[in-house]
Amino acid sequence: MKDDSTVASKGDRTLVHTWLLEEIQSGDAITKDGLENIASHKYKPGKYTKLDLLLNDSWAALTEMLPLWLAPNMVTTLGGMLCGLSYATLWVLSPNLDVSSGEIPDWAIALAGLCTYGYYTLDCMDGKQARRTGTSSPLGQLFDHGFDCICNLFHISAIGAIHLSGGSIWFLLLQVTNQFAFYCAQWEEYYTHVLPHAHGDWIGVTEVNYGIGTLILVNAFIDRRAFWEQTMGTLFPAGVMDYAPNWFEKLELRQFGTLGW
């Protein structure tokens, strides 16, 4: 294993570990080595799940319906616009995503669920459109995953909207874990040159994104406060709760769900 100084002297800093701040030259936002890494980057996806393989033909068929003049980055942008539309709608209706802002209308929750489906479907199509038009590039991947990072805020706000946990430590926990998981995937790709997006054959980003969309959409048709504010003491049999600590008995379903996430 070469040491950091040897690797750095040859211009390849992908093996140089940086915890927080990377040395910046000439006041640029990205180092010269970083720009070279972007220019030479080759996207290599990780393992595909069963659902990925099942839906791949559908995504390919939808991509074939796009005009050839439509840039892949525009497909990415359209998906991001769906996230922006839903985020703005929820923000206007409930700026704090809590009870003080009042109940969010069911139609807005349904819109958030449909936008989640649309966003992720377009996210699976932009790369296919790039290969179809011969315009694949490292910058395209940077643009794509940059939008994915921003759209994490949409996912967080949508989940916060269905159980109105804004302003609480639980909402902060939801946001931190979501963003940290996304960061870790990019961090791993930086060192391994493979972007992981699945754990085994059954759980991956496809299942998570479509699962979030389904969860949000279902919540448009139920009494959300009555459902999410149930306590563990009312959900589990008394015989089970006899062995549980007092704090768990008082834990609400929305808080339990955040811990599970």
Secondary structure as UniProt FT lines:
FT   HELIX           4..9
FT   TURN            10..11
FT   TURN            14..15
FT   TURN            26..27
FT   HELIX           32..39
FT   HELIX           50..64
FT   TURN            68..69
FT   HELIX           72..93
FT   TURN            95..96
FT   HELIX           99..101
FT   HELIX           106..133
FT   HELIX           138..163
FT   TURN            166..167
FT   HELIX           169..192
FT   STRAND          198..199
FT   TURN            200..202
FT   STRAND          203..204
FT   HELIX           205..219
FT   TURN            220..221
FT   HELIX           224..228
FT   HELIX           232..235
FT   HELIX           238..241
FT   TURN            242..243
FT   HELIX           246..249
FT   HELIX           253..260
//
